[in-house]
Amino acid sequence: MLILLAFIIVFHITSAALLFIATIDNAWWVGNKFSTDVWRMCVVETGSCTAITDQFREYQSIQAVQAAMILSTIFCCVGFLVFILQLFRLKQGERFVLTSVIQLLSCLCVMIAASIYTDRHEELHKSREYGTDVSQGQYGYSFVLAWVAFAFTLISGVMYLVLRKRK
């Protein structure tokens, strides 16, 4: 049981780390001369970065992605704290339902963020406000990490739902 508990804790911490990296790092859409995420666009040659503000045409879509990723990260961290509290508070044989619900909310939020970005990426990268052509790019590793974090949080949420507190 101790090994299973250690695995679940490591799995949850890995999920949170993936969410932090996907939310913060500047690699959702990359090209040879630029990299962009939900916060800013950076040109590799000059090293300059432009913040994505309300001057951009598709700013509402970017804000929805930002909000969903932040909520997902917060839910994942809160879920871990609730798990630790439930670990010491639950009676033997009870399930970690609250932790599971919070983790599944995190899963839902990251899925919403990545889905919005997937759906709106063409319109997002045709904007003239970037100052450089970012339409010829590809999904970066932060975008992929967001989808991996989706899978991890989904698996984690189901694990908590199935897990019972035993001696």
C-alpha positions in Angstrom: 0.0 0.0 0.0 2.9 2.4 0.7 4.3 1.8 -2.8 0.9 2.6 -4.3 0.6 5.7 -2.2 4.1 6.9 -3.3 3.2 6.2 -7.0 0.0 8.2 -6.7 1.8 11.2 -5.1 4.5 11.2 -7.7 1.9 10.9 -10.5 0.0 13.8 -9.1 3.1 16.0 -8.7 4.1 15.1 -12.3 0.7 16.2 -13.5 1.1 19.5 -11.7 4.6 20.0 -13.1 3.3 19.4 -16.6 0.5 21.9 -16.1 2.9 24.5 -14.8 5.3 24.1 -17.7 2.5 24.1 -20.3 1.0 27.2 -18.8 4.2 29.2 -18.4 6.6 28.2 -21.1 6.7 30.0 -24.5 6.3 27.1 -26.9 2.6 26.5 -27.8 3.3 27.5 -31.5 6.8 27.6 -32.8 8.6 28.3 -36.1 12.1 28.9 -37.3 12.2 32.5 -36.3 9.6 32.8 -33.5 7.9 31.1 -30.6 4.6 32.0 -29.2 2.3 30.9 -26.3 -0.8 32.3 -24.6 1.1 35.2 -23.0 3.6 36.6 -25.5 5.3 36.1 -28.9 9.1 36.2 -29.1 11.3 36.6 -32.2 14.4 34.5 -32.0 16.7 36.7 -34.1 16.1 39.9 -32.1 15.3 38.3 -28.8 12.4 40.7 -28.4 9.0 39.6 -27.0 5.6 41.1 -27.6 2.9 40.7 -25.0 -0.4 39.5 -26.3 -2.9 42.2 -25.3 -6.4 43.3 -26.1 -5.1 44.9 -29.4 -5.0 41.4 -30.9 -8.0 40.4 -32.9 -8.5 37.0 -31.2 -7.7 38.1 -27.7 -10.9 36.7 -26.2 -9.9 33.2 -27.3 -6.4 33.6 -25.8 -7.9 34.9 -22.6 -10.1 31.8 -22.4 -7.1 29.5 -22.9 -5.2 31.5 -20.2 -8.0 31.3 -17.7 -8.6 27.6 -18.3 -4.9 26.7 -18.0 -4.6 28.7 -14.8 -7.7 27.1 -13.3 -6.4 23.7 -14.3 -3.1 24.3 -12.5 -4.9 25.7 -9.4 -7.3 22.7 -9.3 -4.5 20.3 -9.6 -2.6 21.9 -6.7 -5.7 22.1 -4.5 -6.5 18.5 -5.4 -3.1 17.5 -4.0 -3.6 19.4 -0.8 -7.1 17.9 -0.4 -5.6 14.4 -1.0 -3.1 14.9 1.8 -5.8 16.1 4.1 -8.1 13.3 3.3 -5.3 10.8 3.7 -5.2 11.7 7.4 -8.9 12.5 7.9 -10.8 9.8 6.1 -11.9 6.6 7.9 -10.7 3.3 6.7 -12.5 2.1 3.6 -13.7 5.5 2.4 -12.9 6.7 -1.1 -11.1 9.9 -2.1 -14.2 11.3 -3.9 -13.5 15.0 -3.3 -9.9 14.7 -4.5 -11.2 12.8 -7.6 -13.7 15.5 -8.4 -11.2 18.3 -8.1 -8.7 16.4 -10.3 -11.4 15.7 -12.9 -12.2 19.5 -12.9 -8.5 20.1 -13.6 -8.7 17.6 -16.4 -11.8 19.4 -17.8 -10.1 22.8 -17.7 -6.9 21.7 -19.5 -9.0 19.9 -22.1 -11.0 23.1 -22.7 -7.9 25.2 -23.0 -6.1 22.9 -25.4 -9.3 22.4 -27.4 -9.9 26.2 -27.8 -6.3 26.7 -28.9 -6.6 23.8 -31.4 -9.8 25.2 -32.8 -8.7 28.8 -33.0 -5.0 28.5 -33.9 -5.5 29.5 -37.5 -7.3 32.7 -36.6 -4.9 33.4 -33.7 -1.8 33.2 -36.0 -3.1 35.3 -38.9 -3.2 38.4 -36.8 -1.1 41.3 -38.1 -0.4 42.6 -34.6 2.4 40.1 -34.1 4.8 42.1 -36.3 6.1 38.9 -38.0 4.4 36.1 -39.9 3.6 33.4 -37.4 1.1 31.5 -39.6 3.9 29.1 -40.9 4.6 27.3 -37.7 3.7 24.1 -35.8 2.5 23.1 -32.4 5.3 23.3 -29.8 6.1 21.1 -26.9 4.1 23.2 -24.4 0.9 22.4 -26.4 1.8 18.7 -26.4 2.5 18.8 -22.6 -1.0 20.3 -22.1 -2.5 17.3 -23.8 -0.3 14.9 -21.8 -1.3 16.7 -18.6 -4.9 16.2 -19.7 -4.3 12.4 -19.9 -2.4 12.4 -16.6 -5.1 14.4 -14.7 -7.8 12.2 -16.1 -6.0 9.0 -15.1 -5.2 10.5 -11.7 -8.9 11.5 -11.2 -10.0 8.0 -12.0 -7.4 6.5 -9.7 -8.6 8.6 -6.8 -12.2 7.6 -7.5 -11.2 3.9 -7.3 -8.8 4.3 -4.4 -9.9 3.3 -0.9 -8.1 4.1 2.2 -6.7 0.9 3.6 -4.4 0.0 6.4 
